[in-house]
Amino acid sequence: MNSTISELSLLWWKEMKTEIMSKRMLEKEWKSLIENYGPIVASPVFQMSLAVFSYVLYIVIFTTMDLFQVNWGKKIQEGRYPQGKDLLWCIAIYILNQVVLVGPAAIIQLYLGVKIDLPELAPTYIEFLFHTAIIIVLHDFYFYATHRFLHTRFMYKYVHYLHHEYKHPFALTTQYLHPIEVFIQGVGGTVIPMAIGAHPITQWVWFFIIIFYSVEGHSGYDFLYRFSFGYIAGSAHHDTHHLLHNYNFAAWFTYWDKLNDSYHPPLFTKRQQQKALDVGTGYIIPKSGSKLIDDNDKNQKSNNNNNNNDNNQKSNNNNNNQKSNNNNQKSNNNNNNQKSNNSKPKNNNKNKQQKVKQN
């Protein structure tokens, strides 16, 4: 009886495992898509349109939060919201990059006849999850490495400086970039999925994920960091990068910064943020990045304690001097009184002698 139950359980598990491994996501929808709209979705213009659509969608959501000051997440730099001129300037830079770089790249691919391969079958769920995880891990390394490259002296001065003009990021600063930086980051976002052979559905979902994560990272609202025990970067991590510049280069997770001494805990208080602005905006990468602001706070506290001790010591010395002066004054008064008392008998003797002479 027991052996029969075990055999049936094992058989059921094998069937479930086979179904899970072989089950494909959006299988009917994928077949319909490639049959009816194959030439359109295979065009590079489709991917560009998908990226623009997702970016505009997220920008509308987060910018609405700023305009109406809807605090759905924790506002990192409290009271700092973008002004109308900031929004318009960022929109202008975004449109400029689309016209100068992204649009021409798509047109060139159309002219060369570049098309995306459309497999007959949709990806399995396991394939989709595995490729998405690999893409995130590889892109995390790519972004960290290129971001540190952008903070070298030459690249920061002539390329990356533009992105750091805003010390309090908001959603539209996501694409407030020099065209060269747009190209560098665009290569990582598009080439990595293609290089590992990810299915087009996986690539399209990836575009929605990476663009959302990029916009959230510049939104100024902490949605992820406080719930991840400090392992997911998110906006709190990147917001501190805009304040300190030489720390927190990673995009997805914090381990690359922690391994390379470029990690700094997020700055949530106004006092910490102001101190970060006072530190400066240099582009030379530090040798060690361990809690710069916290150490300064500790040093300041230590200095304050030393000053308090010095003041207490001075106060004690003054009190001792005052007591000494009081004691000296009392001693002088006693001496004067004693002299006065000594002089009185002499006067009494003189008076007695005068009285005797008169008698």
Salt bridges, closest charged atoms under 4 A:
ASP66 OD1 - LYS75 NZ 3.97
GLU181 OE1 - HIS160 ND1 2.97
ASP222 OD2 - ARG226 NE 3.94
ASP257 OD2 - HIS237 NE2 2.90
ASP297 OD1 - ARG271 NH1 3.34
ASP297 OD1 - LYS275 NZ 2.98
